[in-house]
Amino acid sequence: MGFEQAALTAILGGMLAAFAAGRWRYDVVAMAGLMAAVAMGLVPADAAFAGFANPAVITVAGVLVLSRTLTRSGRFDAVAERLLAGVSGLPGQLAVLCGLAAAASAVMNNIGALALFMPVALWAAKRHGRSPALYLMPLSYATLLGGMTTLIGTPANLLVSRFRAAAAGEPFGMFAFSAVAVPLAVLGIGYLALVGWRQARTNAGLEPDDAPDDLPLYDTELTVTPASPYRGRLVAELERERHARVTGIVRDGRRVFARLAEEALRAGDLLLIRVDVAALHTLAASGGLVPPVPAQGDGTFAEAVVAPNAVLQGSCAASLDLEGRWGVTLVAAMRQQRRTEGRLADASLSVGDVLLLHGEPAAIRTAIDELGCLPLADRRIDPQPRRTAVAGAVFTVAVLLAALDIGPPAIVFSVGVLVLVVARCLRPSEVYDAIDWPVIVLLAAMIPLGDALQSSGTAGLVAGALLAEAGGVGPQAMLTLVLAVTMLLTPVLNNPATVIVMSPVALSLAGRLGLSADPFLVAVAIGASCDFLTPFGHHNNALVMGPGGYRFTDFARLGIGLELMVIIVAPLLIPLVWRF
């Protein structure tokens, strides 16, 4: 192993560890890895930022803008609710909901598809008295299944197509993955609707004593009023009767350091408390414990989840000045599996956190939109039906032009965005707001590293090691091995980074075996979309973790069946379409 190979392996190993730790944003990790490679001479300085001009990156940006225009219309919500209204059984509802989400995910990014149908899933759960946990994880997995079916469904497919174009001179077509991915998606949705939901941990039907451990809990602050029935009573009594957890008391501006369970509550005490949302409303209504909302004004409550591109990531309510800028109050926050230490306004927020906001409906809508969060309630229908109609027509034409190979996808979708701006369906500022810039930076930073993997011979080195370990197995077994390794990497690296690492290896492996690279590249594309084991490998899983009240292990409990299905069925289907 030469210096270049050893240095590149060390850089990728460090990036793998950083991605797995989850302490730094993935775009920061990718850019740090790229700069390290430039400093060591592994990537030429004049090629360091060539990824930003790559057609795959431009196509992703165009799809993000066009799909964002459609998601804001609210039309999909109404259609889905009408279809679900006539279906009462849970398997039927999941089949409809997951089928629609997968279809939407095939032509827009996965997060956009989830944003469309998450409010519908919560509406269905509430209407039929079921736990949201039965709907949300299957919905997230369905968007991942749908994304693998077309070229533009996920950035991973676009990156795989780029590697094929570089190696064979021709990229994959719009529906090149469909013959393999559509049957997998159909089987996967059938599994989710008939079997998978039974593996989802649900808080429905729990005994009262079990509720605090299983219901989604919010961190909030409640003030004890002079008329509160809990005034003068012990904290332990409040916790027992209301299934709450008092984590701190602020009295006369100072934190109380004592055995909280034995502390008697006084008027004016500020309780730092963890409680489910139903108990929170009950405490505010009849418990004499006041949440942090203005005394005057009616207002309303709304829930929203922090999205991957939200501007409030890493910020807190105090620094954002929610009340001063938008006139809304952060009443409570469900911060995944993290506890809030100190005051609610000082808590750092991250992807997947659920916020309970209070304010006037128009102010809440504006705040959610400008902060980049996803509403967990029915959306307001877009008051500009012309904009929705034009956006839908432009998107449809763009997909058809790309599918018929009339123009490169990057050009077609860029022209589509330009048409919407000229037609005044989009303001230029909305174009930039719609792009998920961390994803763009991740892709652009990883592409030169992928090129370095090939040019330095590191990919060939890994391919040789795989061949040595596998012995003399046949092409089918090697295809299964490539698929399995990709599926193991994607929960740690995320799917674009996994493709950047595995595609050069797949190309080198196919070359050493004297086989076509297409089956191996398709296996990489399929495997990179199969993050069914963890909440952090794909943002969609992180987004449903809070609203669904899931634990880390819940994802593997439901997803292991999907993983096994893919690893058994995909190696059988791929050679039927893409010959060795």
N, C-alpha and C positions, 0 to 999 in steps of 0.2 A: 504494500500500500504506500503510494507516494505522498508527498506533502499535501498536494491539492486534495486528494481523496480523504486523507486523514483530517485536514482542516474542515472540509465541507461536512464530513460525518460528524465532527465535533459541534459545528454550528447547528446542524439539524437536530442533533441530540439535545443541545441546550434549548432550542426552540420547542422541542417535544416536551421537555420538562416544564418549560414556562407555560405552554398551553395547558398541560395537565394541572399545574398548580392553580390556574385560574385567578391569579392575583393581579395580572396585567391584561389590558385589552389586547385582543388578538392582532389588531392592526399595528399596535405598538411593537409587539413581539416580532411580527413579520418584518417591519421596517428595520428593527434592530438587527435581525439576522441578515438582512440585505446589506446594511451598512458594514457589518462585520465581514461579509464576503467581499465587499468592495475594498475594504482596508487591507485584506489579505491577498488581494489580487486575483481572487477567484471569479469575480464578475468585473468586466471592464467598466471603468467609471462612466464612459459615454453610453453604456448600455444599461446603467443602473435603473433609469426611469423609463425605459422603453416599454415596460408593462402597461403604463398609463395610455399608450397609443395602441395597445393590442386590441384587435377586433372583438375578442371575447369580453374584455372589460367594457368597451363601448356598448356592446349589446346588452350586457347586464344593466348598465345605467339606463339605457333606453327602455328596457322592459320595466324597470322599477318606476320610472316616471309614468308610463302608460297605465300600468296596473294600479298605481296609486290614484290616478284619476277615476278609475272605475270603482275602487273600494270606497271612495268617499260618497258615492251616489246614494247608497242605501237600497238600491233596487234588488240586489241579490238577497238581502235580508228578507224582504217581503216575499219574494218567490219561494225561498226556502221554507219560510213559516207557513205559507199556503200548502206546500207539499207535505209538510210534517203534520199539519192540522188533521189530516184524514188518517193518520197512522198512530195507533195508541200503544202497540207493543214496542218494547225497547229494541229488540233485534231489527224490526222494520225501520224504526226511527234512525238507528245507527247506520243502517244500509243506505238510507236516503241521504243523511247528513254527510257521512263519509264519502259517498259517491259524488255528491256535489262538490265537496271540498277537494277531492282528488282531481276532478275535472277542471276546477278553477286553477289548481296548482300546476296543471299541465301547461298553462299559457301565461302564468304570472309567477312571481317569486313566492316561495313557501310561506313566508311571514304574511304577505298580503292576503293569501288564501285563508290563513288562520284568522287574520283580522276580520275577514268577511263573515266567517261562520261561528266564531266564538260567542258573540252575543246571541245568535240563534240557538246554540247549544244550551246556554244558560237559560234562555227563555223556555225551551222545551223541558229542561230539568225542573224549573219552577212550576210550570203548568201541570206537570204530571207528578209532582211531589217526589222527585227522585234526586239523588245526590249528583251534583255536577261532575263528580269523579267518574261517573259511569259514561260521561259523554266526552270530556275534554281530552283525555289521553288518546282514546281512539281517533278523535278528530285530528290531533297533532300528527299521529302516525299516518293517517290517511293523506295528509298534505305531503308528507315525505314520499309516500308511494306514488302519488300523482305527479310529483315533480320529476321523477326519473323517466317519465314516459315520452318527453319531447326534448328537443335540443335546448329550448329556452326555459324549461321547467325549473332548472337549477343551474347555478354557475358551474357546478361540477361537470355537467354534460358539455357545456361550452368549452371548458378547459380540455377535456378529453378530445373534443373535436379539433382543437388547436393542435394537440400533439399528433393527431392523425394527419392533419394537413401538412405539418412540418416533415413527417416521416414518409407519407405516401403521395403528397401533392394535392390531396383532395380532402376536405373536411367531411364530417358526418352531416347528413341531411336533417331537415326539421323533424321527421318522424322515423329516423334511422333506428332509434332505441325502442320504438313502440311495439314492434313484433315480439320482443322479449319482455319489456317492462309492463305493457298493458295486461297480459295474463297474470303477471306477478301482482299487479295492483288489484286486479279482480279477486284473486285468491286471498290476498291480504285483507281486503275489505270484508270478504266473506268470513274470514277468521275473526276479525274484530267484531262483526255484528252478531255472530253466532256463538263464539267461544271466548274471544279475548276479553270482553267486558266482564265476564264472570271472574276474571283474575284481578280486576281493579278493586283496590281497597276502597270501601265506601263507608261513610259515616251514617248511612241510613240504618235505622233499626238498632242503634246502640242503646245500651242501658245508660241512664243518666250519669252514673258514676264514671262511665268510660268516656263521656263526651269531651272533657277537657283535653284528653290525649289525642283525640282523633278529629275533632272539628277544626277547621281552619281558624287560627287565632290572630286577632289584630292587636297590635300595641297601640294604646291610646292613653289619654290623660283625662281624668274625671275629678271635678271639684265637689267636695262634700258641702251641701247647703245646710243652713240652720234647721230646715224642716225635714232633712233626710231621716228616714227611719233607721239608718245605720249610724247616725251620730251617737257616740258613746258606746257603740258595740265594737267587738274585737274584729280585726281584719280576718281572722280565721272563720268567723261566722259568715262574713260577706263572701269569702272564697267558696265555702261549702254550699251556700244557698244559691249562688249565681254561677257556679262552675267557672270562676274567674281566678286569675293568678296575679296578686299584687306584687310588683317587683320593686316598688319604692314609694316613699311618701316624702313630699316636699311641704314643710310646715314653716310658715313665717319666712319663706325665702330660703330655707336651709333644708338639706337632705337629712332625714331621720335615720340614724344608724342604731338600730335595735332589732330585736327579734320581732319582725313585722307581724307574724301571726298573733302575737300577744299584745300588740299595740291597739289601744282604743282610738277610734276615729274621732276627730274634732271638726267643728264647722270651719270651713276655709282650707282644710287639708286638700292638697293636690295629689291624687293617687296616680301612680304610674302602673298601669294594669294591662294584662293580656286577657282578652275575652273574645268569644265568637260574636259575629255581627248581630245576631238575634238578641243575645243577652245584653249587648251594648245598648240597643234601642229600648229594651225593657228597663235597664238601669236608669236611663235618661228620663223615661216616661214616669216611672213609679218608684224608683229607688232614691230619688233626691240627689243623684250624682250627675252633675252637669258636664257635658262634653265641651271642648273648646270651640264653640260657635258663637257668633255675635248675638247679643241679647235681643237686638232689634232686627226686624226683617224676617220674612218667612223663609225663603230659600228652600233648597232641596238637597238631598244626598245623592251622590253618584260614585260608582267605583270605576277605576281605571287601572290598567297594568302598564308598568314601565317597559317600553319596547326597546329593541336593540339600538335604535338610532335616536333615542330620547335624549334631549339636551340636559336633563336633570341627573343623568348617571353620575354617581360620585358626588353629587351635590346634596344639600339638605334643605328643608323647607325654610329655615331661617335665612340662608344665603340667597335663596330664590325670591324671597319676599312675595309669596303667593298672594297675600292679602293686599299688599300695596299695588302690585302690578295687575292682578286680575280680579281682585275682590273675592277670592275663594280661600277657604280654610282647610288645611290638612287635619282631619278629625282623627284618623287612625291609619296605620300602615301594617300590612302583612308582609314581613320581610323574609320570605322563604323560610329557611330553618335557622335564621340568625335572630338573636335576641337584641332588643334595643337597650343599650346601656346609656343611661342619662335621659335627657328630655327628648320628646318626640321630634321637636323642631330641629334638633341637632343630629338626628339619625341620618347616616349616609344611605342613599338609595341606589339600587342596582337593577339590572334586567330581571324581570319576573316579579318584582315587588308589586303588591296590589295596594292602591291608595284609596281611601275613603274621603271624598271631598265634599264640602258644603258651600253652597252659594246659590246665586241666581242661575237658572238653567242656561241662559245665554253665556254668562261668564264662565261657567264650568266647561261648556263646549269649546269656548275660545281657548281656555287654559289647557285643556287636554290636547287640542289640536296643535297649539304652538309649542307645547312641551314635548310633543312627539309620543304621547302615550296612546294606548288603545282603550276605547270605552268598553266597559263590561255591561252595557245596557243597550236597548234599542237605539239605533242611530236616527238622527234627524234626516229625512229624505232631502236630497239635494234640491234646493229651490230653483235650480237652473236645468230643467230637463233637456234643453238644447245642448248644453255642454256634455251631459251624459250620453246623449244619442250620438253626437259627433265623435266623442272619445271611443265609444263602442265600435262605430263604423271604422275609424282609423285603425284601431287595434286589430280588428278582423282582417282588414285589407293588408296590414303589415304582416300578419301571420301567414296569410295566403301567398303573398309575394315571396316571403322567405321559404315557404314550403315548396313552391313551384320553382325555386331556384332562379327567380327572375332578377333578384339582387341579393348581395351579401346581407345577412341579418343586421350587421352593425350599421350599414347604410340605410336599410329599410326602416329600422326602428328609430334611427336618428331623424330621418325625414318625417316619420310619424309624430315625433315630439315637436318638430318645427311647424308642422301643419296645425297642431293644437295651439301653439303660441300665436301663429298668424291669425287663426280663426278666433282668437281671444277666448278660447276654452281654458287656457292656462296662462297665468302670469309668469314672466321669467323667474321671479323669486320662488314661485311654487315648484318650478322645475328643479332648482337646486335643493329645495327643502325635501323633495320626494326621493332624492338619491341617498341611499344608505352609504355614506362616505367611508365608514370603517370597512365595509365589504369591498369597496373599490380599492382602497389602499392595500387591504390584505391581498387581493388578487394581483394588483400591479407589483407588489413587493415580492410575491412568491414566484411569479413567472420567470424572472431572471435566475432565481435559485434553481428552478426546474431545468432551465437550459444548462446551467452549470453542472447539474447532476449528470446530464448526458455528455457534455463536452469533456468533463474531467475523467470520465470512465467510472465514476462512482456507481452509477446505475448498473453498469455491466458487472462490477464487482459484487453487488448485492444479488444480481441475477445468477451469477456463478455460484454464490453461496447457497441460494435456493435450490439450484440444480444438484449440487453436491449433497445437500440434506435429503432431497427427495429421491435420490437414486435414479433408477431407470424407469420411473413411472411414466405412463402415457400422457398424451395431451389433455385428456379429460381431467385427470388427477391434477395436473399442473394448473389447469384453469380453475379448478376448485380451490387450490392452494392460494392462487392470486386473489380470488374472491374473498376467501376467509381472512387473509392478512389485511386486505383493504377494509373489511368490516370491523376488524379489531382496532385498526388505527383511527377510523373516522370519529368515534366518540371522544378521542383524546385530541386529535388535530383539527377537527371540523372538516367538512367535506371538500372545500377548495384546496386546503393544504394537503389533504390526503391524496387528492388527484395529482398534485404537483410532485409529490414524492413517489407515488406508485406508477404513474404513467411511463416515466423513463425506464423503470424496472421492467414493466410489462413489455415494452418495446425491445429491450435488450434480451429478455427471456425468449420472446418469440424469434428473434434473430438467431440466437444460439441453437434453438430447436429446429430452425429452418421452417417455421410455420408462419401463417398469416398473423399479423398483430391485431387484427380487428376483434377476434373473440376475446382476447386478453384485455384490450382497451374497453370493450363493452362490460366486461366483468368488473373492471375498475370503476366505471361509471355507476353500475348498479350497486356495488358494494359501498361506494362513498355516500350514497343516499340512505343507507340502512343503519341509522343511528337509533336503534330501538332499545337501548340498554341503560342509558344515562340521561339525566336532565340537562347536562351542560354541553353535550356534543353538538347539538343543534339548538338555535335560539327558540324554535317553536316549543320544544320540550320545556325549556326554562320558563316560557311565557305561561304555560298551563299549570305549572307546579303550584303556584300560590292559589289561583282561583279554584283548583281542584283539590287543594289540601293534601297533595301527594307527599310521600317520603321518597328518599333517594331509591330505596329498593323496590318501590312500586313500579318503576319504569321497566326494570328487568323482569319482574314477575309477569307483566303483560307482554313485553316485547320479545321474550325468549322464543315464543312460538313463531313469531314473524321471522326472527333470525334463522331458525331451523328450516322454515319453509323456503326462504330465499336460498340458503346454502344447499338445499336438496334439489329444488326445482330449477333454479337459474342455470347451473352447469348442464342440465339436460336440454334446456331451451336454446341456449346461446349457440351451440354448434349446429342446430337445425337451421338457423338463420345466417350465421356467420361461420363459414366453413374454415377448418384449420388449413 
